[in-house]
Amino acid sequence: MTDQGLVEAVRRTRELVEQDRDTHLPALAGSLNSYGGYLAAAGRRTEAAEASEEAVRLFGELAGQDRDTYLPDLAASLSNQAALLGQIGRRAEAVEVSQQAVELYGELAELNRDAYLPNLATSLNNHALREAEVGRRAEAVEVSQQAVALRSQLAELNSDAYLPDLAASLSNQAALLGQIGRRAEAVEVSQQAVELYGELAELNRDAYLPNLATSLNNHALQLAEVGRRAEAVEVSQQAVALRSQLAELNRDAYLPDLAASLNNHATRSAEVGRRAEAVEVSQRAVELYGELAELNRDAYLPNLASALNNHAALLAEVGRRAEAVEVSQQAVALRSQLAELNRDAYLPDLAASLNNHANRVAEMGRRAEAVQLSQRAVELYGELAELNRDAYLPNLASALNNHANWLAEVGRRAEAVEVSQQAVALRSQLAELNRDAYLPDLAASLNNHASRLAETGRQVEAVQISGLAVQLYRELIALSRDVYLPDYVRSLAVQGSTLSRAQRYGEAVVPLTEALTVGQELPEYARRILEGVVALLREAYRASPKDVDRAFERLTGQDLSSWITKR
């Protein structure tokens, strides 16, 4: 039915309700639910939420009169409303509403387990997403586990009917596990989802190929998170290939999914050093989202802004910095428009784009402008963290870390130290709450803070802090060497730099030599780090040739002066 047809159906039903409320109220509630779904699909999310809210109110009224008949409809409407509230940024309300849906389905399942257990599992799956959106990620994982458990039971009883639901819950759970730092588990669970969808696609290709493509897309992300980047690229390429096939068969239905997979594949390609290819792929994603946004601005403008944000970062990586600035400016402009229309939904995205744009501007030497942009990002994330600390405190810490760098670049070093200290403090709090998820961020902030301290002459503190960063990265590479080895090498370089600044040149040789040694394990695309390490060794040698040469020979058995000449 068309938009006009649905509006007319709702209008006619309202007229009938005025004539005979008892008879026609259920039909009006159902029509509003259908209309809300249509509006959401068209990207008119605020209108969709309004329609669903009215449907919930009407089904609530009906359930008050006849609970047995209308409680299932009320539960379904609440679940629908929660999703729509989440989409327009009213996330705290969305959690409350989805919790109500879970409770109602729980009550219904107690009365009739066979009929309502599937609905309870679905409502738990959705509630987990709502919990994650407000930053309650540990709770989200627990709820998603309940959904997986119920759907596992159902799939054992009837594999044909419930295996698809189990696969969906596993895919959802994998993403949530990744968010709380349980990355190895996330990979295992996302692999299970891929296998189940693969099995289903063999039985019914038309029905499940889209789901298989989605699960591959998600699995690629989880693989990348544990450093299995080469595998991640292969898997994301498979997702692109499947979605390309689907888009050829039905362009209208699957073009958005293809654009999303291209965006993901661009990032995966860049992570293995295939940066030129990444730029081409991300450009294609931008073009597709641009095409979609022309057809339906409300639905796809947010996606276009995200694709532009990603494309700008990849352009910068291949040295096309002027283009990168233009593209990131476009992302900021689009997200500013979106935030004006719906501040709750799009302010986080605007803050992220401002942070990204600050980096792009700084790369062009426009550092004063970068400071202003990063300051604005900090302010927005601060505002968001006041409203929802759990959800946005990690983003605020990242923005502070970034802002400290740009303050240092314009010579405001004392302020930079204060800001980087704030980032360390926030990330220390986060790591205490969830060490697995936030230890990498804390290590990065300590590394950054050490550099900021050294720049203000606080060399003793800088050496201490850089040592802490190295310790944390040692812990992290023991857990996942592939993921954290580049960061570990950088932390050794920073430690060597801080020791040199403290005129402890002989001691500086120890971390710098280790950086060169373990750096040989780095993939070719990541070895640019080592150029900086060699430069630091040269500087230390120039400052104190005897001490540095003696330390280097003790560690390696080589004469540093001849070694440097060969380099």
N, C-alpha and C positions, 0 to 999 in steps of 0.2 A: 504494500500500500504506500502511496506517496505521502509526502509531508502534508499536503493539502487534504488528502483523504483521511489521514489520521486526525488532523485538527477538526475536520468536519464530523468524524465519528465521536470524538470527545464532546464537541458542541451539541450534537443531537442527543447523546446520552445524558448530558447535563439537563437538557430540556425535559427528557423523560423522568429524570430524578425529581425535578420540580413537580411533576404531575403525580408520580408514585414513587416515593423515596425507597420504601421497603423493597419493592420489586427490582428497581433498576440501579440501586447503589452498588451492588457487586459488579455489575457491568461497567460502571463508571470507573471504579477502582482498577479493574482489569485493563480498561482502555488507557488509563493514565500510566500504568506500568508499561504497557506496550509502547506508548508514545515516548516515555522516558528512555526506553531502550533505543528507539529510532533516533532520538535527538543525540544521545551519547555517541552512537555510531557515526553521526554526521559531524561530530566535534563540538556540538552545542551543549557543552557539559553543564553550564550553570542552569540553563533551561531544563535539562534532563533531571538535574537534582531537584529542581522545584516540582516537576511532575511526579517524581518518585516520592517526595515528601508528602504530597497530597495523597498519593496512593496508600502510603503507610498510614496516614491519619484515617483514611476511610476504612481500610482493612482493620485498623485498631478499633474503630467504632463497631464494625460488623462482628469482630471477635468478642467484643464486650456483650453483644446481644446473643451470639451463638458461637461459643468458643470451639466446640468440636468441629464445626463446619469450616470456620475461617481462620483458625490458628495456623494451618499450613500456609495459607495465602499471606498472612501477616509475616510469618517467618521469612518467606521468599522475598517479600517486598523489602523487609529490613536488610536482608543480605544484599539486594540490589542497590538500595539506597546507600549502604556503607561504601560500596565500590565507587559510586558517583561522588559522594562527599570527599573521598580520598583524592579523586581526580581533580577536584576544584580547590584542593588545599585545605579543606576543613578536616584535617586528619584526626584531631582529638575527638571530634564528634563521630567520625567514621569508626573509630575503635569502639566507642560506646555502643553504636548501633549494631556493629557486627557481633559484639558480645551478646546483645539482646537476641540476635538471630541464633547464635550458638545455644543460648539457654532455652529458647523455644523449641529448637530442633532436638535438644537433649530431652526435654519434657515429652515431645512427641515420640521419640525413639523408645522411651521407657514404656509408653503405652502400646506401641506397635513397632518392635525392633526391625522386623523385616521391611516394613514400608518406609521407615524414616532414617534408618542408619546411613544410607547413602547421602541423604541430605545433611545429616549431622557432619559427616566426613567432609562434604563440600564446604559447609559453613566454617568448619575448623580451618580448612585450607585457606579460605579467604580471610579469616580472622588473623591468621599468621601474617599475611601480607600487610594488613592494617596495623598490627602491632609493630612490624618492622618500620613502617613509614613514620611512626612517632619515636623511633629510636629504641624501642623496647625489644632489642634483637634477641636477647637470651630467651625472653618469654615467647617470642615468635618461633624460635627453634622448637621449644617444648610443644607449642600448639601444633606446629607442622608435623612433629613426630606422632602426635595423637592422630592426626589425619592419615599419615602413612600407615599407622597400626590398624586403624579401622578399615582402610581400603585394602590392606593386605588380607585381612580376614574376609572381606567381601570377595576379593579376587580368588581366594582359595575355594570359596563356595561356588563362584560362577566366574570363571576366567574370561569367558567371552564378553560378559557384560561389564566387568569392573577392572579389567587389566588396563584399559586406557586411563581410567581415573587414578589408578595406582601410579602409572608412569608420570602423570601430571603432578601428583603430590611429591614424588621423588625429585622431579625437576625443580619444584618450588623449594623443597627442603635443602637441596644442594646449594641454591643461591643464598639461603639464609645461613647455612653453616659457614659459607665463605665469608659472610659479613661479620661473623663473630670470631674469625681467625682459625676456624677448624677446617683448614683448606684441604688437607689430605682426605678427610672424610667427605668433603664436598665433591672432590674428584670421583671418589668411589660411588657416591650416590648419583651423581650426574651420569656416570658411565652406566649404571643400572637403568636409568631412564632412557638413555640412548638404545640400550639393548632391547628393552621392552618395546619401544616404538619401532625399532627395526623389525622385531618379530611381528608386530601388528601390521607394519607396512608390507611385509611379505604376504600376509593373508589378505590385505585389502589396501592396495597401493593408493587408490584415489582418496580413501578416507583418512589415512594416517601418514602419508608422505609429508604434509605440512607440519604435523607434530614432530616427525623425525627431524626435519630441518631445524625446527625451533630447539629441540633438545641438543642437536649438534652445535648450534650457535652458543647455547648456554654452557655446554661441556668445554668448548674451546676456551671460554673465559676462565673456567675453573682450572683447566690445565695450565694456562698462562700464569695464574696466581701461584702455582707451585713450581714455576720455573721450567715447566715442560713446554717451552715456547715453540720448538720445531713441530711437536705433535699438535700444539694448539693451532698453528697455521694450517696444517693439513686438515684438521677437523673443521675449521672455519671455512676453508675452501670447499669442503664437501657441502656445508650448509649453503654457501653461495650457489654451487652447482645445482643443488636440488631446488632452491628457490628460483633460480633462473628458468629451470624447466617448468615449474609451476606458473611463473609469470608469463611464459610463452603460451601456455594453455588458457590462462585466465588473467589477463593483465590487470584488470580492475581489482580483482580479489587479492592478488599476491605481490603486486608491485611494492606496497609498503613493507612487506616482509623482506623482499629482496634488498631494498634500500637499507634496512636495518642490518642485514647480514653483511652488506658491503662495508658499512660503517665499522662493524666489528672486525671484519677481515683486514681492513686498512690498519687498525691498531695492532692486530696480531702480526701483520707483515712488518710493520715498523719495529716491533720488539725483537725480530730476528735480523735486523739490519737492512731489510729490503725496503728502504725508505722511499726510493723513487717510485717503486711499485705501489707503496702505501698511498702516496700522493695521488696517483692515478685512480686508485680504487675509491679513495675518499671523495675525489672530485666527482666520480660517478654517483656516489651516494648523495652528494649535494644536488646534482642535476635531477636525480629522481625525486628527491623531496621537494625541490623547486617545482617540478612538474605537478606533483601531488598537491602542493600548497596553492597552485593556481586553480586547481579544480575544487579544492575544499580548504580554504584558508584556516578556518576554525580548527579543523582536525589535524592539519599537518604543519602549521607554522611552528609549533614547539619542536617538532622533529627536524625541521629545516634549520632552526637555530642551533640545535645540538650538533647536527652534521657540520655546520659552518665552524662551530667551536673546535671540533675535532680536526677538521681540515686545516684550520689555521695552525694548530700545533704541529701537524705533519709538514706543512709548508716550511715552517721555521726550521725543522730538523734537516731539510735539504738545502738550507741557506737562502730560501726565497723569502726573506724577512719582510720586504716591503709589501709583497702580496699577502703575507701572513697577517700583517697589521690591518690591511684593508678588510680581510675576511673576518678577523676577530671583531673588528668594529661593526661589521654587519650583524654578527651574532649578538653583540651588546645592544645594538639598535632594536633588533627583533624582540629580544627578551625584555627590553625596557617597555616596548609596546604591550607585550603580554602582561607584564607586571602592573601596568597601568589599568588594564582590563580586569585582572584578577591577581591582586597582590599576594594573597595567601598561597595560591597555587604556584606562582612563577617567580617569587622573590628569591628562593634558593637558586634557581637557574641563573637569574641575573647576577647574583653574587659570584657564582662560579665563572660566568663569562667575564666579569670585571677582573677577577683574579687572573684568568687566562690572558686577557687583553693587556694587563699590566706587564706580564712577561714578554708579550710580543712587542710592545712599545719600547721596553727597556732594551731589547735586542737591537733596536734601531738607534740606540743612543739617547732616546728621549726619556731619560731617567727621572727627571722631575715630574713628568706626566705619569710615569709608572708609579711613583710614590703616591700621587693623588688617587689613582685608580685602585691601588692595593689598599689604601686607607679606606676608600669607600666600600671595598669588599669586606674589610674587617668590621666596619660599622654595620653593614647589613647582616653579616653572620652573628654579630653581637646581638642585634635586635632579634634575630631568629632564635638564638640560644636562650635568650631571656624568656621567650614564649615556650620553647621546648628544648630543654638542656640536653636531654638524652639524644635527640635526633641531630642537633647541630653543633654540639661542643667539638666533635672531631673536625668539622669544617672550619670553625672559628680558629682552632689551633693551627690548621694548615694555612689559613689566611694570614695569621700573625707571623708564622714562619716565613712566608713569602714576603710580607711587608718589611720584616727586619732586613732581608737581603737588599731590598731596594733603598731603604733608608741608609744602609751602609754605602751603597753605590753613589749616593749624593753627598757623602761625607758627614751624614748625621749619625755618627757612630755611637755616641752615648745613648741616643734614643733607640738605635738598632739593638743594642745590648738589652735594654729594658724590654723591648718587644719580644726578642728571642727568648728572654727569660720567662715571659708570660706563656709563650708557646710550650716551653719545657714544662712549666708548672701544670698546664692543662693536660699535656700528654702523659705526665707522670700520674695524674689523677685517673686518666682513662686506662693506663696500663695496670694500675692497681685494681680496677674494676674488671678488666678483661685483658690479661697479659698476652694471650695468643693473638688477639686482634690488634692491639695497639703498641706492642713492643717495637715493631719496625718503625713506627712513626716517632716514638720517643727517641730511638737511636738516631734517626735523621735530625731531629731537633737538637739533640745534644751535639752532634757534629757541627751543625750550623751555629749553635751558640758558642762553641769553642772558637770558631773563626771570628765571630763578632767580638768576643772578649780579647782575642789576640790583637785585633785592630785598634783597641783602645788602650793597649799597653798592659792589660791585666794578664800577664803571661803565665803566672803561677796557676791561676784559676783555669786559664785556657788549656794548659797541659793536663790538669786534673779532669776537666770535662771531656777532652778528646779521648783520654784514657778510658773513661766510662763508656763512651760511644763505641770504642773498639771492643770492649768487653761484651757489650750487648750484641754487636754484630758477630762476634765469635759464637755466642749462644745461638744466634739465628742461623749461621751457616752450618752449625751442627745439626739443625733441624731440616734445613733445605739449602744445600750448598749452591745449587743452580740459581735459585731465586736471589740470594743475598750476596753472592760473591762480588759482583761489581760494587755494591755499597760497602762491603768490607774493605775492598781495596781503597776506595775513596776515604774511608775512615782512617786507614793507616796513613794515607797521604796527608790528611789533616793533622793527625798526631805528629807526623814528621815535621810538618810546617810549624806547628805550635812550639815544638821543641827547638827548632832552629831560631824562631823569633825570641825564645828565651835564652839564646846563645848556648844551648846544650847540643852542640853540633854532633858530637860523637854519638850521643844517645839517639839523635834523630835518624842516624843511619839504620838503626834496628828496624823500626816500622817501615822505613822506605825500602829497605832491602827485602823485607817480607812482602811488601806490596808488589815488588817486581817479580818475586818468586811465584807467589800464588797467582799473580796476574797472568802468568803464562797459561793458566787454565781458562782464561776468559775467551769467549768466542771472538772471532776476528773483528766483528762490528763494535765490540765493546772495548777494544784495546787502546782507544784514544786516551783513556785514563792514564795509561803508563807513560805517555809523553810528559804529562805533568809531574809524575813521580821522578822521572829522569831530570827534569828541570830543577826540582827541589834538591836533588842530590848534588847537581852542579853548583847551585847557590851555596849549599852547606860546605862543599869542598873549597869554593873560592874564599869563604869566610874563615875556615879553619882547616887548611889542607892536611896538617899532620894528624889531628884528632880524627878527622873523617876517614882519611886513608887507613889509619890504624884500625879503626872500627870495622871498616869495610873488609879489610884483609882478614881480620879475625873471624868474620862471619862467612866469607866466601872463599878465602884462600887466594883472592886476586888483588892485584894492585889497582886502586881506583883510577889513578891518572891514566893508565893505559886502557882501562875499561871504558872510561869516558871518551877517550880518543876514538875507540872503535865505534862507539854509539854515534 
